Structures are given as structure tokens and as C-alpha cells.
Amino acid sequence: MTAIKMYRIANYLYRNKIPLLPKIFYRLIYLINNCHIHYQTHIGKGTVIAYGGIGVVIHKKAAIGQNCVIESCVTIGGRSNIEKLPVLGDRVFVGTGAKVLGDVKIGNDVIIGANAVVIKDVPDNCIVAGIPAKIIRENVDITKKCNIAQITLGRY
């Protein structure tokens, strides 16, 4: 069973105030898929975590929109002395090894390149890459740059 499926079960149990079981699923996610996805995290419908979630770390107070794709070894979490956490919009593709850290808002239809370190806000319809991440292309039609629709609909 993939990490996102176990997260969905744990999150459902948590929202319906069923004690203990969400914590058991949380530990199973860690043991089986080697990733940290807390049951309190908000992850929108249609979001896919590739390769079962290997190496993915998502802070429990981060928010992820709908129909996003998160590749392996991605970290979405905090930074030292910054209380707020990342918020990803809808249809965001996060490449392998990318880090989204701190009080960052990622717009809709954004591609974050592999191994990018995002520490500043990213507007809609952009591609960002690098360390630290910089906008390398604006006003992008994400459907022409990656197959996010086919991935999130399960047709890959």
C-alpha cells in the first residue's frame, strides 16, 4: 500500500476523532515507505506521491493543494525560527530531491525543478529551479511541460 493511501486512511480516522489508529498508520507509513507524512497534514484530492513516497518528508502543518505531484526525496517543511510553513497551490509538480522550506506560498500550475531549494514565494504559472530557487520561466502552460494531468488521473 502506498504512503498516500495510508495517509488518506489515517487522515480520515483523525478527522472523525478515532483515537490511536491514525498514529498506528503514521508509524506504518514510516516503516513501510520510509517517509514522514503526518496524518494532520492537509493534502488535497488527486495529489500523488511518486514511488510510494520514498524519502518524502512533509511537516504536519504544511498544506498541499489538489492534483499535485510530489516526487521522491522531497522535503516540505520549516526553517529555523520561522513558525509558518509552506502552502502549495493546485497542480504543482515538485521534482525529485526538492526542498520547500519556511513561510513560502507556491502558486497554482508551478513546476519546481529537481533538487531546487525554495525559500521565497513563487507566483502562478512558473518554473523554478536552482539553489536557492529562482524563476527560470514565467507564464508557462504546465500541461505542455509535464504530464501532471495524466499522473494525477492515474493514466501514466
C-alpha positions in Angstrom: 0.0 0.0 0.0 1.4 3.4 -0.9 2.1 6.2 1.5 -0.7 8.4 0.2 -3.3 5.7 0.5 -2.3 5.1 4.1 -2.2 8.8 4.8 -5.8 9.2 3.4 -7.0 6.4 5.8 -5.2 8.0 8.8 -6.4 11.5 7.9 -10.0 10.2 7.7 -9.7 8.5 11.0 -8.2 11.6 12.6 -10.9 13.9 11.2 -13.6 11.6 12.6 -11.9 11.7 16.0 -11.0 8.0 16.1 -8.1 7.7 18.6 -4.9 5.7 18.3 -5.5 4.3 14.8 -4.1 7.4 13.0 -0.9 7.1 15.0 -0.6 3.5 14.0 -1.0 4.3 10.3 1.5 7.2 10.7 4.1 4.7 12.0 3.3 2.2 9.3 3.8 4.8 6.6 7.3 5.4 8.1 8.2 1.8 8.4 6.8 0.6 5.1 7.5 3.6 2.8 10.4 5.2 4.6 8.7 8.6 4.6 7.2 11.1 7.1 3.6 12.2 6.2 1.7 13.2 9.3 -2.0 12.4 9.5 -2.8 16.0 10.4 -1.3 17.4 7.2 -3.7 18.8 4.7 -3.2 17.2 1.3 -5.7 17.9 -1.4 -7.6 15.4 -3.6 -5.8 13.9 -6.5 -2.4 14.6 -5.2 0.1 11.8 -6.0 3.3 11.0 -4.1 5.5 9.1 -6.6 7.3 5.8 -5.9 5.2 5.1 -2.9 6.7 8.2 -1.1 10.3 7.0 -0.6 12.2 9.6 1.4 9.4 12.2 1.4 9.1 14.4 4.5 6.0 16.7 4.9 5.5 18.8 8.0 2.2 18.2 9.7 1.2 22.0 9.4 2.1 22.3 5.7 -0.7 22.5 3.2 -0.7 20.9 -0.3 -3.3 21.7 -2.9 -5.2 19.4 -5.3 -3.8 17.4 -8.1 -0.1 17.9 -7.2 2.7 15.5 -7.9 5.5 15.0 -5.3 8.5 13.0 -6.4 10.8 11.0 -4.2 13.1 12.6 -1.5 11.2 15.8 -1.3 11.0 17.9 1.9 8.2 20.3 2.6 8.8 21.7 6.0 10.0 24.5 8.2 13.1 26.6 8.7 14.8 27.7 12.0 13.0 30.5 13.8 10.2 30.7 11.2 6.8 29.5 12.6 4.8 29.4 9.3 5.1 26.5 6.9 4.8 26.1 3.1 1.5 26.2 1.3 1.4 24.6 -2.2 -1.3 25.6 -4.7 -3.1 23.3 -7.1 -1.3 21.4 -9.8 2.2 21.8 -8.5 4.9 19.4 -9.7 7.7 19.0 -7.2 10.8 17.4 -8.7 13.0 14.7 -7.0 15.0 16.0 -4.1 13.4 19.4 -4.0 13.1 21.3 -0.7 10.3 23.8 0.0 11.1 25.5 3.3 9.6 28.1 5.7 6.9 30.6 5.1 6.5 30.0 1.4 3.5 30.2 -0.8 3.7 28.3 -4.1 1.1 29.4 -6.7 -1.1 27.2 -8.9 0.4 25.4 -12.0 4.0 25.6 -10.9 6.9 23.2 -11.6 9.7 23.0 -9.0 12.8 21.5 -10.5 14.8 18.6 -9.1 17.0 19.4 -6.1 15.7 23.1 -6.0 15.6 24.8 -2.6 12.6 27.1 -2.5 12.7 29.7 0.3 10.7 32.5 -1.4 7.2 32.7 -2.7 6.5 31.5 -6.3 3.7 33.1 -8.4 1.3 31.1 -10.6 2.4 29.5 -13.9 6.1 29.5 -13.3 9.1 27.1 -13.4 11.6 27.4 -10.6 15.0 25.8 -10.2 18.3 26.1 -8.5 19.8 26.7 -5.0 18.2 28.9 -3.9 15.3 28.5 -6.4 14.8 31.3 -9.0 12.1 31.7 -11.6 13.5 30.5 -14.9 10.3 30.7 -16.9 7.0 32.6 -16.4 3.6 32.3 -18.0 4.0 28.6 -18.6 1.3 26.2 -19.6 2.1 23.3 -17.2 0.1 20.8 -19.3 2.7 21.3 -22.2 5.7 21.0 -19.9 4.8 17.9 -17.8 2.2 15.2 -17.8 0.7 16.2 -14.4 -2.9 15.6 -15.6 -2.2 12.1 -16.7 -0.3 11.3 -13.5 -3.0 12.6 -11.1 -5.7 10.9 -13.1 -3.8 7.6 -12.9 -3.3 7.3 -16.6 0.5 7.1 -16.7 
